């Protein structure tokens, strides 16, 4: 009896002292299947808060970010934000025009975000919603935020594949868009490097970072230069590091702080 009481007290203390990290399964009308996501919420929170969506990279899943960066629990508490980690399979977060099973843009925009806003204490407004990710998810963070500036007020990328065209045979991109040689127009219209041409300055708060030893460094530098030419305000950071978990574990702290300042109208 005493042991059961002690266990109950310890569980209560855990719930009070730490952010909640829950894995949830929901049905997606866009994907026609159950799909999981992770949500990290500040401890004992009942107040509507801003939300940051974190996208995983190629070969990852919904649990990737909380495994890479366990400090996200502390960040949710410290910054008073919700953090949602969807599952994007290896989709590059596209709605594929050639494969009807790849509809991850619709899943996030039409299914997941409304579900989160309905079931959790969020502020359902673009000024309190941001999205970013690593590698494939870095592409997804910018891709989705640029295409949906009515949904997101801020977007980001860490170690992102922000121009897919130099990599026509990598990471199953052609599964969603077809062979590059036969579908160049489709590839051009679905890469972040081209999409930014439709942005207006101050339309979206943007943060981009990449490690100096990352194989995506060249395309990130090119995107930075293009944004400068277009006079699109953005934060761009290069730091020591490679395309690995150690870099992402560190970089996410800067990204969520950037979004918090945006939510508080301080940047």
N, C-alpha and C positions, 0 to 999 in steps of 0.2 A: 504493500500500500504506500509506504513512504517512498519507495523507489519510483512508483508511478507518479506520485505527486511531484517529486524532484524532476522527472522527465518533462512533465507538463509545464512546470515553472521555467525550465531551461528553454523549452520551445517558445513560451511566451516571451521570454527575454530576447531570444533570437529574432522573433517577429518585430519586437519593438525597436531593437537596436540596429537592424539592418534593413536595407531596401528589399522589397519582395521581388523575386525573379521567378516568373511563371511561364511554363510552356503550355500553349493553348492550341487546340486543334479546331479549325473552323471549316465550313464547307464553302468552296469558291465556285460561284456560278460561272465565272470565266474559264476556270480550269476543269470544271465538272468533277471535282474530287475534294476530299479532305486534305487540308494542308496546315502545317504547323507554323507558329511564330513564337518568339520569346518577347515578353514585355517586362521591363524593369521599371518599378515605380518607387518613389520615395516612401519611407516607412510611415505607416498609418496615415497615408494621405487621403483626404476626402475633398480637397480643393482642386478645381480645374486648373491644369497646368499645361505649358507648352510641350510639344512632342518632337523628338528627333528620331527619324527612321535611319537605321544603320543596315546597309546592304553588304552581304558577304561576297567573296570572290569565287572564281571558277573552282570547281570541285569542293566547295564549301557547302554549308547549309545554315539553317536558322540558328543553330547553337554556336556557330563559329565565333561570333564577336564576344560572347560572354566567356568563352574558353580562352580566347586570345587576350582579352582585356578584362580580367575579373574586377578591376577597379571601377568598372561602370556602375556597380552597386553604390559605391561611395559617391561617384559623380552625380548619380540621380538624386541622392540626398543633398549633397552640397549645393547643387545648382537648381534644385527643385524643378526637375524636368522628368517627363516620361521618356523611356527609350524603347523603341520597338524594332525587333530584328526579324524581318520576313525571310521566307525561303524562296530563293529564285532559281533553284536547280542550276543548270548551266546555260540559262536562257539569254544572258546578257540583258535581261529585263526588257525584252522585246515582246511585241505582239507580231509573231511571224506571219508574213504574207504567203508563205509556202507550207507551213505546218500548223494546222489548227490546234494542236496540243500545246503550242508555245504561245501563251497569252498572259505573260507575267506583268506586262504594263497594265493591262486591264485588271488583273488580280489585285495589284497594289492600289491603283487609283479608284476602281469601281467597287471592289469587295473589301479589301483590308482596311483602308482608311475610314470608310463609313462604319465598319464594324468596331474599330477602335474608338471612334468618337461616340458611338452608341453605348458601348459597354464599359468605358473607363472615363475617369474625370480628366477630360482634355479641354483645351480651348480650340474649338473647331473653326479656326480662321488661319489663313495663309501667314499672317504676321506672327503666328505662334506655332508654325510647323516648318521643319527643315528635313532635308534628306542628304545623306552622304554614304560613302562606302569605300571598300578597298578593292583595288585591282579591277576585276569585272564589275564589282559594285561601285567603284569610283566612276567608271563609265555610266553605270546605272543612276548614280546620284545626280550627276549633271544632266544626263539624258532626260530623266523624268522631270527634274525641276525646270529645265528649259522648256520642255514641251507642255508643262502644266504650271505656269506661273500664277494661275488662279488658285492652285492648291498649295503650292510651296512658296514661301517668301525667301527662302535661302537654300542653297545647294552646295555640295562640296564633293571633293574627290581626294583620296589618299592613294598614291601609287597607282593611279588610274590608267586604264587603257583608253585614253581620251580620243585617240584616233585609231580606228580599227583597221583602216585600209593597208597599213604596212604589214599586217599579219593575216593574209588571206587564208592560210591553211592551219591556223592555230585555234585552239580552245573552242572548237565547235561553232564558231561564229557563222560559218556557211550553212550550218544546220537550220539557222533561223532566216538567213538572208540569201541563201543559194551561193553557187560558185561566183567568186569575185569577177572573173573574166566575163561571165555572161550576165552579171547583174550589177555593173559598176554604178549605175544611177541609183539603185536601191542602197548600196553601201554608202554612197556619197550622202544621201539624204538621211541616213541613220547613224551618222557618226557625230560626236560632240563637236569636232573641229569645224564641221559645216553648220551645225545647228546654231552655234553662237552668232552667226551672221544675222539672225533674226532678232537678237536681243537688243533692248534699249538700255542705256545706262541707267542705273538705279532701279531697274525692273526686278532684279534678283541679287541678293547678297551672295557672293561666291567666295569660297575658299578652296585652294588647290595646293597640295604639297606632294613632294616626291623625293625619294632618297637619291643621293649622288651616285650610288652604285646600282641603281634600279634600271632594268632594261626598258622601262617606260619613260625614262628621263627625257629622252629626245622629243617624244611627242608631247610631253608636258611642257617643255620649254617652248615648243612651237605654238601650243595653245596659249600660253602666257603672252608670247609676242603678238599673236593674232588679236587677243583681247586688248592689248595696248594699242594696236593699230586701229581697232574699232572703237577705242575710247570707252570700253566697258570696265567699270570699276570692279576690282577683285583683289583678294589677298593671295599672293603667291609665295610659297616657301620651298626652298631646297635645304635639306639638312643631311648630315652624314647618315648613311644607312642603305640597306638593300631592300629587295622585294621579299620581306619576310615578317614573321610575327613580331619580332623585337621592334621593328620600325613602326608597325601599325599600333602596337600596344602603347607606344609613346605618342604617336601622332594623334590618336583619337582624343587625347586630353586637350590638345590645342583646338581641335575641331569643335568639340562640344562647348568649350569656353567661348569660341567665336560665335556659335549659335546662341548661347545664353546672352551674350552682349547684344546680339541682334534682337532677341526677344524683349530685352529690356531697353531697347532703343539707345544703345550706348556705342554703336559702331555704324 
